[in-house]
Amino acid sequence: VDPKALYGPKYFFGAARNIEEGGSLTIIATALVDTGSKMDDVIFEEFKGTGNMELILSRQLADRRIFPAINLQLSSTRREELLLSPEELRKVWILRKMLSSMGEEEGLSLILKKMKETSTNEFFLTLLDKERSRY
């Protein structure tokens, strides 16, 4: 692929950060990876740095009909320290540490269960923070 061919799409994706007068633009894009094509991998890596957030789907969870089939350990938001208070950030890091010690299905099941038990993100994180010794 000619590197010039990627300029247009990269410019478009970069537009989300360059809105005049501080406006906001959200662009949602998808990429199919693990296709076996080296070209797909190169293109994905080229665009990966333009995003602020990565949501990684799990074929294993989808095959087991567990939805949303999100790989929680690989999904993340860049620069979350700018979005969260220090206390929220501390709790999110504890949550990530808990999830890293669990399997993909176990971690997603825990998150879904606790989300059903809570009505706000703050209460959700507080509940998990209190229960972290159990995991």
N, C-alpha and C positions, 0 to 999 in steps of 0.2 A: 504494500500500500504506500502510495506517495504521501509523505508527511504533510504536504499541502492539502491533501484531501481531508485531513482531520481538523484543519484550521476553522472552517465554518461551524461545525458542531461544537468545538471547544469554545469558540467565541459566543455562540448561543447559550451554552451552559454557564459561561462566565457572566452573562447578563444579569443573573440573579443577584450578583454582588454589586452591580454598577447602575443602580437606579438613581436618577437625579433626585435631589432633595430628600434623600433618605427613605424613599419608598421601599416596598418589598415585592419580590417576585419569587414565587415558588415554582420550580420546575421539577417534575417527577419523570425519571427516566429508568428504564430497565435494561439489563444486560444478561444474556444467557452465557454462562461460563461452563467450564468442564465439558465442552463439546468435543474435545480432542483436536480442535483446530488451533494451531499455533497463532494464526492470524487473529482469531477471536480473542485469545489471551493477550496479544499485543495491544489490540484496540481497547480492551477492557482496562488494562493497566494504564494506558494513555489517558483515559477519561476518569479513572478512579479518583485522582486527586482533585477533580473539579467539584466533587460533592461535599456536602456538609454532614451527610448521614448515610449510613449503609444499613439496609435491612436485608439480611441473608435468609433466604428460604431454605427449608430442609426437605429434600426429596424423601428421606427416611420417615420423617413425621407424616408427610403427605401420603406416602404409601401405606402407612398405618391408619390413615383417615383421622389424624389428629390435627385440628385446625384452631387457630391460625398456625400454619406450619413454619414457624419462625425459629431459626437457630439463634437463641438468645446470647450464646457465648460469643458468636462472631459478629452480631449486629451491634452498632454503636453510633453515637453522635459525636462528631468532632467538636472540640472546644466546649464541651458541656460545662466546664467551669465558668463560662460566661453566661450560661443560662440558669444555673442553679445557685442557691445560697450555699455557703460553706457547710451548713448542717445537712442540707439535702444532698450535697455532693458526697459527704461522708457516708450517708446512708446508702446512696447508690453504689459506692465502692464496696460497702459491706455486702450489698445484694449481689454484685458481680463476683465477689469472692465466694459467696455461698453457691452461686450457680456454677462456678468453675469446678467445684468438688462433686457436682452431680452429673448424671447422664443427661443427654439432650431431652429425652421424654420426661424424665423426673423433674428437671428444672422447669420446663414449660407447664407441667401439671401443677407444680407448686404455685407458680405465678398466677395461673388461671384460677386456682382455688382461692388464693388470697385476694385476688381482684374481686371475686364474687362476694367476699366477706367485708369489703371496704367500699366506702363511697367517694373517697378523695385520694389523690396521690399522696398527700401528706400522711393520712391515716394508714394507707398501704405501706409506706416506707417505715413508719413508726412501728407498725405491727411486726413487720419482718425484722426490724432492728431488735425488738424485744425477744423474738423467737430465734435469733441467730445461733444461740448455743445448741439448739436442737438439731442443727444441720451441720 
